[in-house]
């Protein structure tokens, strides 16, 4: 099983003192960097399932991935919001059998990557539209991951 942890593309600036972070959209540059990344990722997986944060910038990133790769979007999941706890996500990822793409935010993705590599307390940061490609070691369902590469 392969797992791609992808950070959303560059988003509009956050406005201090507002509660509208979930509505921040991708910038034109952010959309382009996602499209470029999608082209480089298309050949590494056949038909993974995309699960994304419900935040607009992650939803837009997932939609661009779908358009440029043909990968299927499954659903938005609140467990992928920026301040979510990676512990529950870790056990869920370890139980999966099919290839996945999780589109979300930092610091969540960096912390989740570290936990999947059995390095809790570490952080594997990602630039916008960056991706960590992980592979579950045999036997499938073992829950043991190895980091294959980072894009971005």
GIBELZI-V319124 format. One record per backbone hydrogen bond with DSSP energy under -1.0 kcal/mol. CO is the residue of the C=O (numbers start at 1). NH is the residue of the N-H. If there is no record, write none. Layout:
# GIBELZI-V319124
co->(CO,CO)
nh->(NH,NH)
This chain:
# GIBELZI-V319124
co->(1,2,3,4,5,6,8,10,15,20,21,22,25,27,28,29,30,31,32,33,34,35,36,37,38,41,48,49,50,51,52,55,56,57,58,59,60,61,62,63,64,65,66,72,75,77,78,81,86,87,88,89,90,91,93,99,100,101,102,103,104,105,107,108,109,110,111,112,113,114,115,119,127,130,131,132,133,133,134,135,139,144,146,149,151)
nh->(136,100,134,102,132,104,129,27,18,23,24,56,12,31,32,33,34,35,36,37,38,39,40,41,42,44,72,101,74,103,77,59,60,61,62,63,64,65,66,67,68,69,70,50,52,80,81,84,90,91,92,93,94,95,96,49,4,51,6,53,8,109,111,112,113,114,115,116,117,119,118,122,130,7,151,5,148,149,3,146,142,137,135,133,131)
